[in-house]
């Protein structure tokens, strides 16, 4: 999910804007702005985005992140649509033969896993959540679909997910998660650096800050992954 439970959306939004500005500066420094030297403008680069490549089911995993009851209760107004969309995505993946993984954030009583140095962790601890909740039953998790349990926002940090994926020969990930500024952002950053081919399904992701949610999908997620609608994903998984 993320540390929005503390209500620090403004600082989060400022961070996203700063990151975007930094990315623009890098583009200028590398000639992408087209200022001399035959560089290509950012607008032209975006227009010339590559076509979405097909998937190989045997080497692809759908990772459903933080679709757990405590999280969905926090975003209760959006939960019915999210659950409907993501159940469709899960069923499409299952029918295609794509591996399906679920990931949840969880703590023990007293939150011994939370460091006093971790600002985000203090917000999670103060919430009193993520101790006894479960993956949303509406998604019908199957017995052969692994559950990854983590104590941090990223589904990779401190878990065996990367090792499991590598052992299964998986090099491509389809991502769905709540929230976009938390688990999705953290996971996209890690998985991109780890050289996974990534697809993010916008209709199966959510954030309470709609402005930043949309901004992430048009910037950071778009540069690291293939952004799909649920309809796009249905075509990919047909």
Residue pairs with C-beta under 8 A, 6 or more apart in sequence:
1 66
1 71
1 74
1 105
1 153
1 178
1 179
1 182
1 183
2 120
2 153
2 179
2 181
2 182
2 183
2 185
3 119
3 120
3 123
3 124
3 153
3 182
4 12
4 179
4 181
4 182
4 207
4 208
4 209
5 74
5 123
5 124
5 126
5 127
5 129
6 120
6 122
6 123
6 126
8 123
9 208
9 209
9 212
12 181
12 209
12 212
13 209
13 211
13 212
16 181
16 212
16 215
16 216
16 219
16 220
19 220
20 215
20 219
20 220
23 219
23 220
23 223
24 42
27 33
27 42
28 35
30 39
31 37
31 38
31 39
31 40
32 39
32 40
32 41
32 42
32 45
33 39
33 41
33 42
34 40
34 41
34 44
40 48
49 222
52 199
52 226
52 228
52 232
52 236
53 197
53 226
54 236
55 96
55 98
55 172
55 174
55 199
55 236
55 237
56 172
57 96
57 97
57 98
58 97
58 169
59 169
59 170
59 171
59 172
60 98
60 99
60 170
60 172
60 173
60 174
61 98
61 99
61 100
61 101
61 165
61 168
61 170
61 172
61 173
61 174
62 89
62 90
62 93
62 98
62 99
62 100
62 101
62 173
62 174
62 175
62 176
63 101
63 102
63 103
63 155
63 161
63 173
63 174
63 175
63 176
63 177
63 187
64 86
64 89
64 90
64 100
64 101
64 102
64 103
64 135
64 139
64 176
64 177
64 204
65 103
65 155
65 175
65 176
65 177
65 178
65 183
65 184
65 187
66 103
66 104
66 105
66 177
66 178
66 179
66 182
66 183
67 82
67 83
67 86
67 102
67 104
67 135
67 136
67 139
67 176
67 177
67 178
68 104
68 105
68 130
68 133
68 134
68 135
68 136
69 133
69 134
69 135
69 136
70 129
70 130
70 133
71 133
71 178
71 179
72 79
72 82
72 83
72 136
72 178
73 79
74 129
75 82
75 178
75 179
75 206
75 208
78 206
82 178
82 204
82 206
83 136
83 138
83 139
85 201
85 203
85 204
85 230
86 139
86 176
86 204
87 138
87 139
87 140
88 230
88 234
89 174
89 176
89 201
89 204
89 230
89 233
90 100
90 139
90 140
92 233
92 234
92 237
93 99
93 100
93 174
93 237
94 100
94 142
95 237
96 237
96 238
98 174
98 237
99 145
99 168
99 170
100 141
100 142
100 145
101 145
101 146
101 147
101 148
101 161
101 164
102 135
102 139
102 141
102 145
102 146
102 147
102 148
103 147
103 148
103 149
103 150
103 155
103 159
103 161
103 177
103 183
104 130
104 133
104 134
104 135
104 147
104 148
104 149
104 150
105 124
105 130
105 149
105 150
105 151
105 152
105 153
105 183
106 130
106 131
106 133
106 149
106 150
106 151
107 113
107 114
107 124
107 125
107 130
107 131
107 151
108 131
109 131
111 121
111 124
111 125
113 151
114 121
114 122
114 124
114 125
114 151
115 121
116 122
120 153
121 152
124 130
135 141
135 147
141 147
146 164
148 155
148 159
148 160
148 161
148 164
149 159
150 156
150 157
150 158
150 159
151 158
152 158
152 186
153 182
153 183
153 186
154 183
154 186
154 187
154 189
154 190
155 161
155 183
155 186
155 187
156 162
156 186
156 187
156 190
156 191
156 194
157 186
157 190
162 194
165 173
165 196
171 195
171 196
171 197
172 196
172 197
172 198
172 199
173 191
173 196
173 197
173 198
173 199
174 199
174 200
174 201
174 233
175 184
175 187
175 188
175 191
175 198
175 199
175 200
175 201
175 205
175 225
176 200
176 201
176 204
176 205
177 183
177 184
177 187
177 204
177 205
178 184
178 205
178 206
178 207
179 205
179 206
179 207
179 208
180 205
180 206
180 207
180 212
180 213
180 216
180 217
181 207
181 209
181 212
181 213
181 216
182 207
184 200
184 205
184 216
184 221
185 216
185 220
188 198
188 200
188 220
188 221
188 224
188 225
189 220
189 224
191 198
192 198
192 224
192 225
198 224
198 225
198 226
199 225
199 226
199 227
199 228
199 233
199 236
200 217
200 221
200 225
200 226
200 227
200 228
201 228
201 229
201 230
201 232
201 233
202 217
202 227
202 228
202 229
203 229
203 230
204 230
204 233
205 213
205 217
206 213
207 213
207 216
217 227
221 227
228 236
